[in-house]
Amino acid sequence: PPPPPPPKEKIPEPEIKEKIEQPEQQPDPEPVPEEAADEPPAGDTGLDAEGTAGSDGFGLVGRKGGKGLLGGSGSPSAWYAGVVKNQVLGLLSDKDELRHSKFVVTVSVWFDLEGNVERYELLKTSQDPKIDELLALQLAKLKKINKVPPTGIKSPVKLRITSRI
């Protein structure tokens, strides 16, 4: 058998000296005046810079003009058109034949002040009568928009819908 390993030398532990620092006495902070209320800034608080290649770690890049980067800068009509489009796309994706077809159509949707759909119209058809018929059947199911339109939004909302296989 091999000889036993040599005994390990014990390394002395370094001495640790604790040094306690006395904190310097600082003057009392000045009291904050209570008149400072939580008011919004005077102007837009977005980044006013030229857009450059790349972005920060959150995917934000500068935009010229001092506009905010995170919401709040869109128009109410664009927001409502997005609401209508999402609902229309949901209806169209319920039909397998439409989901697996390639088409580009333009649709206008009229609605009242409560968001009830009054009518719709295919402005630009898909050039395929079968697809157009399926689109009309699905659009006929659109009775009410999920959200009430903001004040001042006028009917119709015009949507361009593209389906790619």
Sequence and secondary structure as in RCSB ss.txt:
>XXXX:A:sequence
PPPPPPPKEKIPEPEIKEKIEQPEQQPDPEPVPEEAADEPPAGDTGLDAEGTAGSDGFGLVGRKGGKGLLGGSGS
PSAWYAGVVKNQVLGLLSDKDELRHSKFVVTVSVWFDLEGNVERYELLKTSQDPKIDELLALQLAKLKKINKVPP
TGIKSPVKLRITSRI
>XXXX:A:secstr
                                 TT      SS  S BS   SS  TTS   BTTS  SSSS S 
HHHHHHHHHHHHHHHHHHTSHHHHTS EEEEEEEEE TT BEEEEEEEE  S HHHHHHHHHHHTT  B SS   
TT  S EEEEEEE  
